[in-house]
Amino acid sequence: MKALIPIPIENGILPSKKYLVTFGYFLSFVGLGLVCASLGPTLPALAAQTNSKIQQISFLFTARSFGYLSGSFVGGRLYDRFSGRILLVSTIFFLSIFMGLVPLMGLLIVLLIIFWLIGAAEGMLDVGGNTLIVWLHGSKVGPFMNGLHFSFGIGAFLSPIIIAQIITNQTVGLAYWILALLLMIPMLWFFPLPQPHPTHHISKENNRRSKPRFLYFLLLFFFVYTAFETGYGGWIFTYTIEMKLGDPAAAAYLTSIFWGTLTFGRFLAILLAVRFPPRTILLWDLIGIFIGLGTILLWPYSKTALWIGTAVFGLSIASIFPMNLAWAEQNMSITGRVNGLFFMSASAGGMLFPILCGQLFAYAGPQTIMQAIFIDLILAAGIFIGLVVNSKK
């Protein structure tokens, strides 16, 4: 009788199941993208729903980002201790419930609480997906990490299109209920699948290269990056309307162009990451962002400049987040707690900057949004220089 050949098990998962689990993470990030990109196009409708002014409704960004900060802080520690699959499924379930409650809230204070809960669930899901995929693929995570964020871009690209199609003939409530139902797909996918085990191994070479200053600069970079991504993605819809550069349908499609080019850029990043180091790709990203935003600032009343600038801006920011994570993986051990720090910093930027944009919008006009993003971009360039210097030490 022939001896049985043992089937190799990687990190607690059979190879045949490994890519099914990976696809589940991709599905969950499509859902995350659907949720994250939904607030901007529905902001005017939610203002009308709660009888709020634009500077008041902009606090929804702050509430969601503060919730994201809370979810990142708690989630980073929970994934180190408890079942990743159970945490991920539970988070998606509650995120679906919270999205379904949005159209039912007529008071701004109650809606703020709901968006705080949505943000907390987003933070838990974001930290969980990024941590579990590293545990699953280890040192080979690069293409899968970019694929994960590419999946987020798909959801963010589709969300404004879905909303634009629905609000043309229906209320914004139907859009939120459809998005809530779509979130059930990744939740059901995970039930029969296993989960990866935590991995905290770090080589001596990586341990020698790990520098506290690099971590501090990286946290700052996450902060300023999320600030201009959230500021642009969240306000481009209202900016387009207030600058009289398009009607609500055109503004929704422009928002979709932003997320669509971001998605395409993350697909390109999967290919580029094989040949170029993260800091080289990040340098190209920053140059592209300056070109895209500069186009809009130079010709503020041109529809063509707005569409071209938005496309270049979205394409250029695409790989910043996954490339930062890939750069971090080269310098330190990635645990749930470390990922939690990254996403806490990112959520802080997303919490503070959109509300600043809202106040500038109300008191000084829509053009100040682009000017504020440009100043934030200059800060990002300075922090990037600090990253490069400290990564060499």
MARTIZA-781943 format. One record per residue (C-alpha): x, y, z. Coordinates in pm, whole numbers, padded with zeros to 5 digits, always signed. Layout:
// MARTIZA-781943
XYZ ...
END
This chain:
// MARTIZA-781943
+00000+00000+00000 +00135+00340-00095 +00214+00579+00182 -00016+00876+00207 +00149+01203+00111 +00057+01477+00360 -00110+01782+00215 +00087+02097+00301 -00093+02342+00524 +00017+02706+00512 -00057+02908+00823 -00343+02677+00917 -00511+02680+00573 -00503+02423+00294 -00372+02561-00038 -00707+02476-00200 -00882+02707+00048 -00622+02984+00049 -00744+03165-00259 -01109+03124-00162 -01028+03307+00161 -00835+03572-00033 -01132+03624-00266 -01351+03667+00042 -01126+03949+00161 -01151+04106-00184 -01533+04086-00171 -01539+04246+00174 -01328+04536+00045 -01560+04587-00252 -01831+04631+00012 -01609+04867+00211 -01556+05078-00102 -01932+05091-00166 -01986+05231+00183 -01692+05474+00193 -01780+05644-00137 -02152+05677-00062 -02149+05978+00170 -02020+06243-00072 -02288+06198-00344 -02567+06173-00084 -02454+06468+00129 -02704+06723-00014 -02990+06473+00019 -02896+06396+00379 -02882+06772+00451 -03237+06803+00318 -03344+06493+00513 -03227+06650+00841 -03303+07015+00754 -02934+07098+00797 -02697+07349+00639 -02386+07244+00450 -02147+07333+00734 -02363+07130+00973 -02402+06819+00757 -02025+06815+00700 -01991+06692+01058 -02101+06353+00924 -01747+06316+00789 -01610+06389+01135 -01848+06148+01307 -01765+05869+01062 -01392+05930+01089 -01406+05945+01471 -01590+05612+01460 -01324+05479+01222 -01057+05589+01470 -01237+05401+01749 -01288+05091+01535 -00923+05088+01428 -00802+05117+01787 -01023+04838+01915 -01002+04619+01605 -00622+04616+01595 -00619+04449+01935 -00918+04219+01884 -00773+04058+01570 -00460+03963+01767 -00672+03779+02024 -00991+03642+01870 -01117+03462+01558 -01059+03682+01255 -01340+03518+01059 -01600+03574+01332 -01489+03935+01380 -01498+04004+01005 -01842+03849+00952 -01988+04029+01256 -01844+04362+01142 -01993+04331+00792 -02331+04234+00939 -02351+04538+01166 -02221+04766+00889 -02511+04649+00672 -02760+04721+00951 -02622+05070+01015 -02634+05158+00642 -02998+05050+00631 -03081+05283+00921 -02942+05599+00755 -03256+05691+00552 -03475+05653+00862 -03300+05923+01064 -03455+06270+01043 -03252+06432+01322 -02892+06533+01256 -02775+06428+01605 -02911+06076+01553 -02761+06058+01205 -02425+06160+01352 -02445+05862+01590 -02529+05627+01302 -02232+05750+01100 -02008+05710+01404 -02117+05345+01416 -02063+05310+01038 -01713+05451+01080 -01636+05213+01367 -01742+04916+01152 -01535+05050+00859 -01228+05077+01082 -01275+04721+01213 -01318+04586+00860 -01024+04781+00717 -00781+04676+00989 -00907+04319+00978 -00875+04273+00603 -00526+04425+00587 -00404+04224+00885 -00552+03888+00785 -00424+03904+00428 -00069+03964+00559 -00104+03665+00792 -00236+03456+00503 +00033+03535+00244 +00330+03647+00454 +00628+03775+00256 +00439+03717-00072 +00160+03956+00025 +00260+04242-00213 +00035+04165-00513 -00248+04049-00285 -00229+04370-00080 -00262+04577-00396 -00542+04346-00509 -00722+04408-00179 -00709+04784-00226 -00797+04744-00593 -01114+04569-00474 -01188+04868-00249 -01154+05090-00555 -01406+04879-00748 -01663+04933-00475 -01584+05304-00449 -01614+05338-00828 -01951+05159-00843 -02106+05336-00543 -02161+05682-00702 -02291+05516-01021 -02544+05312-00825 -02648+05621-00629 -02674+05837-00944 -02900+05581-01114 -03128+05551-00811 -03163+05912-00696 -03261+06017-01047 -03600+05848-01003 -03611+05742-00639 -03516+05874-00295 -03172+05842-00143 -03314+05585+00099 -03335+05318-00169 -02966+05370-00250 -02864+05305+00109 -03086+04997+00135 -02941+04848-00184 -02586+04908-00058 -02682+04743+00272 -02806+04432+00089 -02491+04411-00124 -02285+04391+00196 -02449+04058+00275 -02262+03886-00011 -01913+03883+00147 -02065+03805+00486 -02221+03483+00357 -01903+03393+00165 -01693+03362+00483 -01914+03121+00681 -01769+02789+00550 -01408+02911+00521 -01113+02882+00767 -00899+03168+00893 -00523+03233+00899 -00328+03223+01224 -00145+03530+01356 +00218+03556+01249 +00455+03776+01445 +00786+03656+01303 +01035+03919+01192 +01378+03851+01052 +01692+03986+01219 +01760+04188+00904 +01420+04358+00921 +01458+04407+01295 +01786+04594+01242 +01627+04819+00982 +01323+04901+01194 +01354+05263+01313 +01111+05455+01536 +01148+05770+01326 +01039+05579+01016 +00726+05468+01200 +00650+05824+01315 +00691+05967+00966 +00478+05685+00825 +00198+05763+01069 +00213+06129+00965 +00205+06029+00599 -00105+05816+00655 -00264+06119+00826 -00203+06371+00547 -00276+06122+00267 -00616+06026+00404 -00689+06394+00459 -00660+06487+00090 -00818+06162-00033 -01121+06204+00194 -01137+06577+00135 -01137+06539-00243 -01353+06228-00267 -01605+06359-00015 -01639+06717-00146 -01592+06691-00523 -01966+06628-00569 -02073+06943-00384 -01779+07142-00523 -01887+07064-00881 -02243+07180-00818 -02152+07496-00625 -01894+07597-00887 -02170+07547-01149 -01955+07296-01337 -02226+07029-01354 -02569+06917-01233 -02612+06649-00959 -02598+06362-01210 -02277+06496-01367 -02128+06553-01022 -02207+06193-00925 -02040+06062-01241 -01738+06286-01179 -01713+06135-00830 -01725+05795-00995 -01443+05900-01232 -01234+05987-00927 -01287+05645-00771 -01267+05471-01109 -00923+05612-01191 -00816+05531-00837 -00926+05171-00900 -00740+05152-01231 -00432+05298-01064 -00439+05022-00803 -00456+04765-01079 -00145+04922-01235 +00021+04918-00893 -00010+04538-00883 +00214+04527-01191 +00447+04809-01088 +00506+04668-00739 +00681+04367-00895 +00949+04587-01056 +00983+04902-00845 +01031+04969-00471 +00748+05143-00281 +00929+05475-00242 +00983+05506-00619 +00614+05449-00687 +00519+05694-00411 +00741+05962-00567 +00561+05919-00901 +00229+05936-00713 +00312+06269-00553 +00425+06422-00883 +00101+06309-01048 -00111+06455-00766 +00059+06794-00804 -00014+06786-01179 -00381+06688-01136 -00458+06935-00859 -00255+07208-01031 -00469+07169-01342 -00784+07236-01141 -00633+07532-00955 -00502+07697-01272 -00838+07670-01457 -01100+07669-01177 -01400+07743-01403 -01316+07491-01675 -01521+07171-01686 -01251+07006-01896 -00981+07096-01643 -01196+06962-01360 -01255+06627-01530 -00892+06586-01643 -00757+06701-01307 -00990+06465-01120 -00884+06169-01336 -00512+06243-01288 -00561+06305-00916 -00748+05976-00867 -00495+05779-01073 -00203+05928-00882 -00328+05870-00526 -00427+05512-00607 -00125+05323-00479 -00025+05547-00188 -00206+05352+00084 -00104+04998-00022 +00250+05113-00103 +00280+05264+00244 +00172+04931+00392 +00417+04743+00169 +00696+04982+00274 +00603+04923+00638 +00617+04545+00587 +00980+04582+00477 +01073+04762+00799 +00866+04609+01080 +00650+04320+01190 +00285+04369+01092 +00048+04279+01373 -00310+04380+01435 -00187+04642+01681 +00057+04795+01430 -00209+04803+01159 -00441+04961+01414 -00193+05247+01461 -00175+05301+01084 -00550+05316+01047 -00596+05530+01357 -00363+05788+01206 -00541+05764+00872 -00882+05803+01033 -00764+06109+01225 -00678+06277+00895 -01012+06174+00750 -01189+06305+01059 -01034+06651+01077 -00976+06754+00717 -01329+06716+00571 -01477+06922+00852 -01215+07189+00785 -01320+07181+00419 -01682+07221+00524 -01609+07529+00730 -01392+07684+00456 -01663+07603+00203 -01928+07781+00409 -01728+08094+00492 -01493+08146+00198 -01644+07959-00097 -01586+07626-00272 -01248+07717-00424 -01088+07707-00079 -01134+07327-00074 -00883+07279-00355 -00647+07530-00195 -00660+07344+00137 -00589+07013-00038 -00289+07173-00211 -00142+07287+00123 -00197+06938+00263 -00019+06795-00040 +00286+07014+00027 +00297+06872+00380 +00279+06519+00235 +00580+06590+00012 +00784+06708+00311 +00688+06401+00516 +00780+06175+00223 +01132+06322+00226 +01152+06236+00596 +01045+05879+00518 +01311+05837+00252 +01586+05971+00479 +01491+05751+00772 +01435+05435+00570 +01803+05443+00462 +01931+05438+00819 
END
